């Protein structure tokens, strides 16, 4: 019996058609490529999805937590508006209202003579003399806003 080839078939097969009984190399390469691309697409999706949280990481704690909750809501509900809201909130710097109010409360407690435990990281109250003037020739732009300076007494010469 001779080779039963179809009359319209070519004698040479292209490289992407394997011979009978041999492994399909192109299919294995494409399967590996598909798995790698699905993993890379997932990594890119999650990196993009956590962008608002990474932007808000250096901001205030409450702002970071709100952005994180919005990101989780966007992830599990598939509502893009939560992600957009988290992204916009991450770009906005919220003013710090709690620090001035806390400092006023501490001053009022001190004026009332009440003693309380210091919060972690809080500096103890420093007494300043009532008599004296502040050196008006100072450059206040270089001074840290959270430092407390003693007022120079009136009888000391200015340096």
N, C-alpha and C positions, 0 to 999 in steps of 0.2 A: 504494500500500500504506500502510496506516495503522500506527500504533504498536502493535506486537504485545505489549502488557503482559498479564501474567496478571491475571485478574479479582480475585484476592485481594491483589495487590501495591498498595502505597501509591504516591502520586504523588511524595511527598517522601521522599528517602532520608536516614537519619541521617548525622551528620557523620563518623563513623568508617568509613563505607563510601565509598571513592573512586569517582569516576566512571570509566567505562572509558577507558583510555589516559592517565589522570592519575596522578601519583606518590602512593604511599600515605604520607602525612605521619605518621600515627600509628604506623605500623610503624617508620619511621626514628627517631622520637622514642623509642620503646620499645627499639629496638636500642641506641641511644646510652645510654639509662638502664641497660640491662642490662650493658653494657661498664663503665660508671662504677661500678656497684654491685659487680661482680665484683672490680674493682681495689681499691675501698675495703674490701671484705671481706678480701681478701688482705693489705692493709696492716694492718688491725686484727688479723688472725690472727698475722702476724709480730711486731707490736708486743707482743701478749699473750704470744707464745712467747718473746720475749727479755726478759720481765719479770724472771726470776731473775738473769740476767746483769747487767741494769742495777742491780738491788738490791745485788748482790755486788761491783760495780765499785769501791766505796770500801773494801772489806775487804782482807784479806791476799791476796797474789798466789796462793798455792797454793789458797786457798779459791775465788778467782775462777776459776782454771783448772779446778777440779773441777766447779764449777757450769756452766761453759761446755761441758765435755765431756758432762755430763748433759743439757744442752739440745740438743746435737747428736745424742746418742743418741735422745732423745725425738723429734726432728724426723725422723730417718731410719728409725727402727723403728716409729714410731706407737704406742709404749708410753707411756702417760700417767704411769706410775709414776716414770719418769726425770725428767719435768718437775716432778712434785710433790716428789721428793727434792731436786732442784735448788732449788726454791722454799723448802723448809724449811731447807736448808743456807745459803741466802742470808740468811735471817732470823736465824740463830744466829751469835753472835760466838764464834769459836774462840779459846781462850786462846793466847797467844804463849809457846811453850816454848823456842823457839830462841834468843831474845835473852838470857835469863838464862844458859843453858848456854854461849853464845858468850862472854858477859862473864866467866863463871867460867874458861873456857879461856884467855882473854886474861890474866886475873889470874895463873893458874898459870904461863903462859909467862913473864910478867914476873917472878914470884917465882923461877923457875928460871934467869933471866938470858938467856933466848933472845930474839932479836930476829926479828921477822917484818915483812913488808910490811903496811901498813894496807889494809883493805878500802875501797872507795869510800864516802865519807861517814862513815868512822869517825874519831873524834877521837884524837889522840895521847895517850899515857898521861901523866898529870900526877902528878909526885912530891908527896906530902904529908908534912910533918914528923911524926915519930913522937911527939915530946913535945907536949903541949897537950891542951886539952879543947875540946869543942864547946860553943858558947854554948847553954845550956839554955833561955834565955828566948826563943829564936827561934820564930816561927810557921812550922812546916814544911809547913803546908797550902798556902801560896802559892808554895813553891819547886818548880821543875820537877824531876821525878824523875831526869832524865838528866844533870843538871849535877853537876860535881864541885867541891866547895868546899874551900878550904884550911882547915886546922885552926889556930885562933889559938894562938900560944905562950902558956905559962903566965905569963910576966912582963909581957905587955901588958895594960893595963886594959881592962875591958869597956866598950864604948860604949853 
